């Protein structure tokens, strides 16, 4: 996800900035409090990163773009960390290969936590004298870290799922299985010209703007997310064996990887989550599916995925702070929809759209190294909207554009249906 542009003003007051920094940094440490050094070093696939790396990378970001660039005489905690914990900033030099991050047995978890404490202390000590641009970057660093908090959870879930014992990350009392969901209701969407995109007045990543017009044809959107029970119907009807339902690339991808159910599902009706193995809840939203799977399901259901403009137009009346999102360290899992009307726009799972991740009209990449954050990924990615149960509450907006390649499955991603009228 994206990057704040150079022209976006810094909106938070001094106390709010300090509070955001402290709470964000504390939450990340709380998320790893139960992990051993071995847990935090695991890298289960090239797309995932060790928890230890997330802890260090988010700290390197703040040390590099705030302390190094704005504090005269600051000496980096360890010069080697720039090579170890840079992600993809080409202008910052060479870096350790992404697929080999799990080979970093050293520095130890304790060393990384000491690094975080060192940088936190330095930032809090120098904050009053920093220029506004440095304050902007601290705020950006907090939102950047919120993204990595979610990635840390999805990555450690994938790592623990490889263990035959299927240990829970956080043991937690199980909820009672929810009842079978009621039928979907269709809510007619706006039609004609609408305005979408961020218009200023608060923090946003640059890919969320500029605000611009989009034309919506007559359509309707489902009042809730697709559930586990409904997805099981798709499986039972041979959905994964019917090539006519699939995009060509999707069919090839599923066949090559022998995919026949969502990630973390088991044939006995259980699923693995951060709180361990449990019976699948029929009314909870299906999660950990790829764009290809979401698209095939929508075709099977006689519907389609919403465009991101349709989704944003529908979500404009919804509070982004609502829904099942991450508030404190602990187990997170999608939950069944409650209430009536348009539900689950935020929380539970990110929602695949039918829109490619492309620049909005008038989009300009920010200058400098931080400009690499977003614009260069506008190719081969699909947009997801909303937030998930692993998204820190307050870090997603109506205009937030998450994005991943269409084959990815390890994120908390699901779908909402749309249809033409």
N, C-alpha and C positions, 0 to 999 in steps of 0.2 A: 504494500500500500504506500501511499504517496508522500509528498514533501511539501512543506509550506514554501510559498514563493517569497522572493525578497521584498515584494511590495506589500505583503500582508502586515498590517500594524500589529503591535503587541498589545493585547487587550486586557490581560489580567493585571490587577493591582499588585503591589509588592508583596503583601501578606498572602494573597491568593497564589502567587508564583511560588513562594516558599512552601506553602502548604501542599501544593501539587507536587513539588519536588520531593518533599519528605514522604508523603503518603505513597507516591509511586515507587520510590526506592525501597520503602519498607515492605510493600506488598510483594515485590519480586523475591526478597529474602524470605518472606513467610512461605511462599510457594515451594521453596526448596528446603524448608526446615526439616522435613522428614527424610530427605534423601541422604544416602551415604555418598562418600567420594566415588565409589564404584557406580552407583546409580547415576550420579551427575556426569560421569564420563561416557556413558553409553551413547553410541550413535548407531541406530538400527538400519539406516538407509541413507543414501547421499542427500535426499531432500530434507532430512531432519538434521538437527544439530544437538550436541550434548547440552544438558542444562547448564553445565559449567561454562560452556562457550557463550550461551545467552547472557549469563551473569556478567561475563567479562566484556563482551562486545558492546552492550549497552553502556558500560562504564567507559570503554575506549572512546565511544562516540562523544560523550560529554568531556572527557579529558582532552581529546583532540580538538574539537571544534569550539570549546569554551575556554578551558584552562590554557592549553598550548597557544591558542590564537589570540587571547585577550588578556592574559595575566603575565605581565613582564617578569621574567626571571623564574617562571614555573619550570620545574624539572619533572619529567615524566616518571611515573612510579617504576617502570621497567621498560627500557627502550625496545626490548624484544616483543613486547605486547602489541606493538603496532603491526608487526608481521603476523602474529598469531591470531589477532582478533579483529582485523579489518575484514569486512564482508565482501564487498564488491566495488569499493571506491578506487577506481583505476588511478585517479590523480593522487591518491595517497600512497602509491607504490605497490610492490609485490606483497603477496599474502599467502598464508598457508592454504593448501588445497581444501576446498569445501568438503569433498568426500572423505577426507582424512582427518577431520576434526576429532573424531573419536579416538585417534591414536595419541592424543595429548594427555597422557597420564599425569604429566607435570606441565604446568603448575597445578598443585593440589587444590581441592575445593577451598580449604582454609586460606590458601594464598590468594585465591580470587576474591574471597570475602574480605580479606584485608585490603586488597586493591580497591574494592568498592568503598570501604570505609575511608580510605585515604582520599579518594576523589570527592566523596560526599563532604568530608570535612573541609577540603580546599574550596569547594564551590560555596558552601555556606559561609566560609570566612571571607571570601572575596566578593560575594554577591552585591553588597551595598555600593561598591566602587565600579561595578561593571557597567558598560554602556548598554543602551537599550537593545542593540543588535545581539549582544551576548545573552540578554534576557530572553529574546526571541528564540535563540538556539537552545536555551535551557528548557523552555516550554516545548519546543519541538522534540528535544531529547526525551521529555516525559511521555509525549504521545508515541514516539518511536519505541520507548520501553514498554508501553502498554501493548503494542503490537507483539513485542517479543515475549511478554507474559503469556499471551495466548499461544504463541508458537511453542513456548517452553512446555505448556500443558499438553498440546497435541503431540509434541515430539516425545515426551516422556511416556505418554499413553502408548504410542507405537512401540517404544522400546520395551515396556513392560509386557506388552501383548506377545512378544517373541518368547517370553519365558514359559516353558511348559507348565509351571506351577500357577501361572496367571495371578501373581500377587497383586493385591490392591495397592495403589499409591497411598490412598487414605481410606482405611477401614471406616465404614459408616453404616448405620442402620439402613436397611432397605425399605424403600417405599412399597406399599401394596400395589400390585399390578392394576393399571387403570382399566376401565371398561372399554369395550369396543367403541370406536368413535362414531358419532352421529354423522349422517351424510353431509357432504360439503354443500355450503350455500354459496351462490355466485353473487358478487357485488359489482354492479356496473360501474366502470371507470369513467373518468372524464374523457371528453373527446374534443378534437380540434387542437388549437395551439395552446400549449402550456409552457410555463417557465420552469426549468430545472437547473440544478447546479448551485454551488455556494455563492452567495451574494455579498459576503463580508459580514462584519459584526461579531466575529469570534474566530477561534482557531479553525483552520481547515488545511488539508493537504492540497497541493497545487492541482492535482488531477481532478479535484471536485469542482473546479471552475474553469473558465468564467461561466456565470449564469447566462443561459441562452434559451431560445425558443425550441420546442420540439412538438411535432404534430402527432397526435394520438388518433388512430382510427377507432371505430366503435369496438369495445372489448369489455370483458368482465374478468374479475380476478377472484380466486378462491378466498373464502373467509378465514382459512387456516392452512397450516402446513400439511403435507402428505405424511401419513402415519406408518408405523411399522406394520400394522394390520393390513393396510392397503398395499404396502410394498410386498408383503407375503403373498397376496393375491396375484400380483404381477409375477412373482417367482413361480407360483403354482401353475400359472397359465403358460409357462414356458417362455417368459419374457426374455430371459438370457439366452434362449436357444432359437430365437426368431429373428433372422437377419433383416427382415423387412422393417423392423422397428428401429434399426440402428443406423446412425451415420456410418459411412464407410470406415473412417478412421477409428470410430468407436468400436465397431464390430471387430476390426483387426486387433485393437488394443485389448479388448475383453478376451478374445480367443487366445492371444499370445500369452496372457497372464492367467488363463483359466479362471476367470472371475464369474461366479454364478450367484453371488449375494453380496450385500454391503460389507465393507471392511468391518471386522470385529464380530460379525454374526457367526453363529455356529449352527450346524444342522439340527441340533437337539432343541432349538428354540431359545437358546441363551445368547448373550452378547457380553463382550468385555468392555468395561468402562474404568474410569479412574478409581472407582470404589470397588473394583473387582468384577468377577463373573456373576451375572444375574439373569433372571428370566426377562426376556424382552417384554416391554410394556406395549400392549397393542395400540393404545391411543397416543403414545409418545411419538414425536416426529422421527421419521427415518433420518439417520445421520451417516456420515462417512461414505458418501457416494460421490462419484465423479460427475462432471458435466455430461459426459456421454451417457451415463446411466440415467441421469435426470431427464435428458432429452428423450431417451428411449421410453421411459415410463410415461412421459407426457403424451407421446404419440400413441402408446398403448391405451391411455385413458381417454383418447379422443380430444385432447387439449394440446397446449403448448406451454413453453416457459414464457413468463412475462418479459418484456423489454425492460431495461433499467429505467426508461422514462415512464413507462406504465407503473412500475413499482414505486418510483419516487413520488409520482403524482398521488398514488393511493396512500402512501405513508406520510404525506405532508401534514395530516391531521393527527398523527400518532406521536406520543412522547418517546423520544429515543432512550430515555432513562427507564422505560417500562420493560416488562418481560423478565425472563429467567436469564440473568447475566451474572458475571463474576463480581462479587462484592468483597469476599474475604478468602483467604487460603482455605482450601478444603475441596471435597469431591464436587465435581460438576457433571451433570448429565441432562440431556434434553427431557422435558416434561410435557405432559399432555396439555392441550389447550383448555383454557377456562373462560367462562363468560360467553358472550354473544357478540355478533358484529365482526368487524375486521380484527383478527387476533394474530399474535405471534409475529408481528412485523419486526420486532426487535427481540433478541434473545433466542435461546434454544439452539437454532442452527442458522448459519449463513445460508442465504437462498440464491441458488444459481439463477441467473437470468439468461436470456437468449442473446445478450449483447456482448460483442467483443470489446476488450479494453483498448479503446482508442482515444486520442485527444479530443476534447471538446473544441468547438470553433473558437479560435483566438487563444488557445492554450500556448504558453511559452514556458520552456524549461528554466528553472532557476539557475543563476550563475554559480560558479564555484563547485567544490567537491560535492556539497549536499544536493546539487542539481542532478547528480547521478541516481538519486534515490528512486525516481519514478519514471520519468519520460522514456528512458531507454528500454523499459519493459513493455511498451505499448505495441506488442507484437506477439501473437500466439497465445494470448491469455483471454479468459472469459471473466465477466464481471459477476460478483456476488454482492448482494445487498443485505442490510439489516445488521445483525450482530448474532453472536452465539452464546451458549452458556459459559464459554471460556473467555468471552470478551469482557474486559474490565468495564464495569458500568460507568458511563460518562465519556467513554472514549470513542463512541460511534455516534454519527449524526444522520439525519435524513439523507444527506448528500454523500455520505461515505461510500467510496467505491473500492471494495476489496477485489482482488483478482488472483487467479491461479490458472495454470495450464489445464486444459480440459480433462486430462487423464488423472489428475490428483484426487486422492480419496482419504488421506489421513487427517484432513481438517474436519471440524464440525460443520459439515455442509449438507444441506438437504434441498427441498424444493417446495414451491407454491405453484399451483397451476393457474394458467390464464387461458382464455379462449376468445376468438373473434365473435362479434355479434353482427 
